[in-house]
Amino acid sequence: GSVVTWGDAAFGADSRQVATELCNIHHVVGNQFAFAAVKTAGSVVSWGDPRYGGDSSMLMAELSSGVVQVFVSGGALAAVKTSGSVVTWGDSRHGGDSDEVRQEISRDVEEIAGTKSAFCAVKRDGSVVCWGDAGYGADCASVSAEL
């Protein structure tokens, strides 16, 4: 499929910079300020406010193939690849910076859920890894025994 956007440009509606790339789309997700489309070939195209995930060009090598699905928080995006690794971008306060858990989400991730400012990933072994703002669910230490 293809994508057509409209609305307020401040909230991701202006896709003119990537319009030629918005074909062969498998699915689209969006947060408050940006959108990302996963193409049928497994690459990602994003647009909207660059601070909140609208610009993924710096991750082109990582997002050019193998992406299965993209998940959103209020201001960041997280892509799961066929290898089970996760690539994040957007505002660090919303989970766009996953450096603290990079090793843990480098393989075997099956699903991700996002809140306003955090992500939690479920791994193949059933374990859960969270990152982002602790006040929005990124700190799961108090329930780690149940996870």
N, C-alpha and C positions, 0 to 999 in steps of 0.2 A: 504494500500500500504506500500511499504518499501522505504528506502532512501539510495542512493549511492552517495558519495561525491568524488570530485577530485579537484585539483588545488592547490593553494598556502595555506599552513597551516596557515600562518600569517593572512589570511583573511577568516578563518572559514572552510577551505576545509577538515581538518582532524577531522573526526568524530569517530575515532577508540575507544575513551574512552566510547562512548555511543552506539556503533554499535549494541549491542544486544538489545537495547531499540528502535531501529529505524524500528519497524514493526507496523502494524495496524495504519498507519499514515493517518490522515484526511487531513491536509494541513501543508505546510512549509512556513515560512517567513524568510527573512534575511536582515540584515543591512550591513554596510560596512565591519564589522569584525566578525559577529556571525550569527548563525541561530537558529531558534526554530521550533520545530514540535509539532503540537497538535495531540495527538493520538485519535483514535475513541472513547475511553473511557473517554476523557476529561482531560487527564493529559498532561503535557508539558515536552519535552526533549530539552535541548539546548546544543550547542557546538560552539567552536570558541574561540576568545579572551575573557577571563573572565572579563576583564575590561569593555567590551562593550556588555555584556549580554550572553556571551558564557558559563557561569556557573550559573545555577539557583538552584544548590543543596541546598543553604541556605534557599530557599523558597519551599522546597519539600512539606511541609505540605499544603501550600497554592495552589501549582500548581499540586497536585496529583489527583485532580478531579474537575469537574465542569467548566473547561475552554472551552469557546465557540470559541474564536478567539484571536490571538496575532497580535499586530500591532508594527511597528518599526519606530524608528527615526534613525539618523545617527550612534548612538552609544548606544542605549538602546532599551528595549522591554517593552510592556505593554499588559497584558492579561486581557480580559474581561471574567468574570465568569457568570454562569447562573443566579446568584443573581443580576447581574448588577454591582458588585464591580470590582475594578481594582487592579491588582498586577503589580508593576513595578520593573525592575532590569536593571543593566548596569551602564554606566557612568552618574553621577548626572548632569553633565553639558549638557547632551543630553536628560534629562528627566527621567533618571533612578531612581531618588529620588523624590517621590511624597508626601513626608511628609507634605508639606505646604498645600496641597489640599486633604489630606487623607480623611477627613470627607466628603467633597463634592463628592468624587468619590467612596464612600463606598457602594453606591447603585444606581440603576436606570440608569446606563450608557448603552447606546445602540450602540454607534459607537465612534471610535477614529481615528484621523488623526495625522500623524507624519511629522515633517519637519526634517531638518538636526539636530536640537538640541532642539526640543520641541514637546509636544503632546497637542492636544485639544480634549476633550471628549464632545460628545453631549449626554445630558441626556433625559430621557423620556419626561420631561416637556418642552423640546426645549432649555433649558439653556445650556451654553457652559462653560466648566472649562478647563483652560490651565495651564501647568507647564513646567519647563525646563528653557532654556535660553531666557530671555526677547527679545533679539535681533533677535531671530528666531521665534517669534510668541507667546511666553509664556505670555507676558504682553498684555492682551486684555482690559485693563482699559480704553483706549482712545475710544474704540468702544463698551463699555459695554451696552450703551443704545440701540444699534442696535441688540445686542445679546439677 
